[in-house]
Amino acid sequence: MTPYKQRLLSAITALPPLTGNDDVNCIHVERSSSRLAHRRCLRNWDLRYRQGWVPTIGPQALEFGTDIHIGFQAIYDPKTWDETTGEQKLKNAIDAFTASCEARRDRYLLATSQLRTTWDGRDDYAARVELGQHMLTYYMRHVHPIEDRKIRPVKVEQRFRIYIIDEFGNPVRCYNSPVCGQSHINGAPVVHGGQVDAIFQNLETGGYEIVDWKTVGGDKAVDGNEKNTSRFYRADLVWMHDQLSFYCFALRYIMNINVTGFILAEIRKGYPKVPTRMRRPRNGGIFSQDKNMETELAIYKAHVMEYDPEGYAKGAYDGFLEYLNGPEAPVFHKRHRVPKDEAELEQVGINTAREIKAMVSPDILPYPAPGPIACPRCTYRAPCEMQMHGMEYEITLNGLYEQIPVVEQRP
């Protein structure tokens, strides 16, 4: 055991045990999302995590990501993993995803005083449900049989809370209530909360890996209108994923789970489709070879072999099949496996403690960080722009957002 870990465990032993039902007046709670917001823009962070303002109606992309996560929870439910076939897992996932969408639709209708969903430029409910069902179907029939052969899920949606201890073995404490956004005693220890999507056991090594599912947008959002420019992680940069690295630290160092690393499973917001038939043959083939088409090699090849065997035999599709087998072809799923050793995890723990010390400091003053990349997608763009121009932004805050105590937003 390293000296750092000895100091860590000694400090935690001296603190009251965390049960999940802790008295919020005795602790200050942070999460990875608040740390990320703090790095990006202090005004965004202040509005969301110190003042507690949240949108009355959430961003559509985040809602879809939450709903599709419900489907993955059903697939990897440890209680049913060994007793269900792939098709049964798929049915469970689609049922759970659809039910989550329906519940969200009902809340949206209630918030907007509507009786039924209508096209209003914000949401196409039917398209969202259809997209999610197709994504789950593709995943279960084409990804799951290959990627999940050597794993066993042991937990899904695993919540945790840990004390934050600095490198000297001292608990990080907050002396800034209620300015920090939470009401607690003076000098309350800081607790970091989190929720792991899943924990897999590697059947080859016996160790455990944290799993995170991330939906990745294409050029358009679910409604076909709103732009979403997020992309797949670069393979050489995945190791920098801060949230998952911290989760590995928390589970391995504090909760004593033999976590060897994490798996980032990225799923494209789309699914491979069979090619469309052209009005007239071109280059000896009757099916489209448009490179903007959402398809993949196995599905495209099987379709043209069955419905245009003559064109396939003559090589009409050879060039397009070569493209689909190359690096520029559409990607619908990527699974990055990233190992984490003790030396790196120690640095993660030390750096997190230093960061949170700065976040709870009474000296920190919020200010905006305007820029062409983050601002267009910022949840608080409207009131921030009004404040930047000296306008009365409080009316917008009260109209588009609701103020919820920060601790009540935590898992």
Protein Blocks (a to p, Z undefined) as FASTA:
>chain_A
ZZklmmmmmmmmmpccdehiacfklpccddfklmmmmmmomklmmmmmmnopacfbacfk
lmmmmmmmmmmmmmmomklmmmpcfklmmmmmmmmmmmmmmmmmmmmmmmnopabdcdeh
jacfklmmmmmmmmmmmmmmmmmmmmmmmgccfbehiacddddddfkopacddfkbfklo
pacdehiacddddddfbacddfknopacdddddddddfbdfkomagcfbdcddfklmmmm
mklmmmmmmmmmmnopacfbdcdddddebddddddddfbdcehiabdcbfkbccdfklmm
mmmmmmmmmlmmnopmmmmmmmmmmmkbccfbdcddddddfklmmmmmmmmmmmmmmmmp
mkbccdddddfklmmmpmklmmmmmmmnopafklmmmmmpccddfklmpZZ
